């Protein structure tokens, strides 16, 4: 496990989120009508419905920033990672409703609707409230600091940009490097918290190294059980986009040692 909970510098998070959101907006502006109705790897969602879901995630924070607090229990980032899958039915309902309301038109109309959601978030990032790292914000799962909630928006934008790239081509949806770095670290830390131990060293260069999995703890020298992969492969594994066996077979993961099979512990985020 990490020696202590990782902290994320709010200014860097805001800058990465603005950059990732801007890249998404530019990519969506270039889509065609035919591309909007292509399937994605997310069940029954088309590109159109995935964009509607992303719009919900982008403008949710500015739309609810001033909602009164109701006393929900504190929720940290690893807890959010572990629990967000439990609200999947609600997220599906929201995406379909938003798609029918704002994303049912042609490519120009979809780009305009997505642009409004992107503008709402980037506008918030420029306001003094976004720099308040201790301000609380409540979601269905609990009460988070606004700073942590913006990290969850990084997860949404990075993971779903990769979903869109899988549907439309990697050149269409680039990633901001700092956004990918933050998401990689969060998912690695969440893995270490969900599967505590020191038997396996997970390396995701150049962004993260954690120890996890029950068993004999490594203290010095070369670890007996090492898993190494690149950031996007780790994000796909941690979010269930890529099966462990397929990643190993395709040489996207290097795994050595008798305890290095992480398939039973994945995904990290439902």
C-alpha angles and dihedrals in degrees: 000000000000111000089239139356111288118240125213120215105239094214092054091045091052092048093048092046092050091050094047092046091049092051090050092049092051092049093049090051089062098053123113129223091254093052092055092066098046115117123254131207089255102094113259096352117118122203087266093057092044090054090049090053091050091050090054090052094047099051098033094089098049091042093054103029094113098042111130117256116251100194100259115170120270116270124197127200097263088050091052091051091051096045107036092087090065091070095051094115091054092048090050091051092049092049093051093047092049091046092054093045104042110004103051096095134080126297094275092053092047091049090051093049092048090046091056091054091046091049091051092057098041089047090055091050089061094052123094091241091068090061092057100102095186100047110120125231125185127218129173091272098052146288119313135175112257088240091058092044090057088055088057088054087056088056091051095048097044097043095045094043085059090049089053091047089053090054100039108021132282094257091062097060114038123186130230108240096223091048091054090047094054094046092047091053094046094051092046091050091047089052091052090050094047094046103032120193143084105248097102130044112211113202123190103172132239095010114039146022121177137163119227146146124077117273141075110348119236114229109166143001124022112345113242092223118042131168118188130178142147123269100257093045089051091049090051092048094046093050097044096251093119127037116232094235092052092050091051093045091051091048091243088127131045110206125177130174135046093273097045098099103106096175095108092055098051144132102045095189116043 
